[in-house]
């Protein structure tokens, strides 16, 4: 008589990283990874080279919460030229949630740790890249359109000069 015992379990991992760099820069990266693992007796693992033997199916849900603060700290009595280039305070915060599934070979029970660890590392790398490309890129574009670090007087003079040159060119 053959008895197959399938194991089904889940757990989570939380990672919190905070940084206060002084001079007005601070940030925090908090991530929560919840996974579910189900062992299977026969080997139908898609991402392993083992054709037979036990395997496990993993489901991972990851959420990253990110907050960044950039604060211009300066003396209130600073001269007008120095304050004209200050950008004030910029705060950005948000969260991103992603899910993934994978099947891996399971030569022994301890392999769960390596399999889940690999999935979490891959997921964090993907999410970090998505945050950098999408969120920071978009934020940089929007802030660049809305705020200028140049003085308004310089911009007005540049526009006036441009209009004057265009007027002379049309003559």
TAUR-V863045 format. One record per backbone hydrogen bond with DSSP energy under -0.5 kcal/mol. CO is the residue of the C=O (numbers start at 0). NH is the residue of the N-H. E is the energy in kcal/mol with one decimal. If there is no record, write none. Layout:
BEGIN
CO/NH/E
CO/NH/E
END
This chain:
BEGIN
2/4/-0.6
3/5/-0.7
6/38/-3.0
8/36/-3.6
10/34/-2.7
12/32/-2.9
14/30/-3.2
16/28/-3.3
18/20/-0.6
18/26/-2.7
21/24/-3.0
23/25/-0.5
23/70/-2.7
24/20/-1.7
25/68/-2.9
26/18/-2.9
27/66/-2.2
28/16/-2.8
29/64/-3.6
30/14/-2.9
31/62/-2.5
32/12/-2.4
33/60/-2.8
34/10/-1.9
35/58/-2.3
36/8/-2.5
37/56/-3.0
39/54/-2.0
41/43/-0.9
53/105/-2.3
54/39/-3.4
55/103/-2.3
56/37/-2.3
57/101/-2.1
58/35/-2.2
59/99/-2.4
60/33/-2.9
61/97/-2.5
62/31/-2.6
63/65/-0.5
63/95/-2.1
64/29/-2.8
65/93/-2.2
66/27/-2.5
67/91/-2.6
68/25/-2.2
69/89/-3.0
70/72/-0.8
71/73/-0.6
74/77/-1.6
78/82/-1.7
79/83/-1.5
80/84/-0.6
81/84/-0.7
82/85/-1.0
87/71/-1.0
89/69/-2.8
91/67/-3.1
93/65/-2.7
95/63/-2.7
97/61/-3.0
99/59/-3.0
101/57/-3.3
102/46/-1.0
103/55/-2.6
107/110/-1.3
108/111/-1.6
109/112/-1.3
109/113/-0.9
110/114/-2.7
111/115/-2.9
112/116/-2.5
113/117/-2.4
114/118/-2.1
115/119/-2.6
116/120/-2.5
117/121/-2.4
118/122/-2.4
119/123/-2.7
120/124/-2.1
121/125/-2.3
122/126/-2.7
123/127/-2.6
124/128/-2.2
125/129/-2.4
126/130/-2.7
127/131/-2.4
128/132/-2.7
129/133/-2.6
129/134/-0.8
130/135/-2.3
131/136/-0.7
133/137/-2.5
134/138/-2.6
135/139/-2.6
136/140/-2.1
137/141/-2.8
138/142/-3.0
139/143/-2.2
140/144/-1.6
141/145/-2.3
142/146/-2.9
150/154/-1.7
151/155/-2.4
152/156/-2.4
153/157/-2.3
154/158/-2.2
155/159/-2.5
156/160/-2.5
157/161/-2.2
158/162/-2.6
159/163/-2.4
160/164/-2.6
161/165/-2.4
162/166/-2.3
163/167/-2.2
164/168/-2.1
165/169/-1.7
166/170/-0.8
END
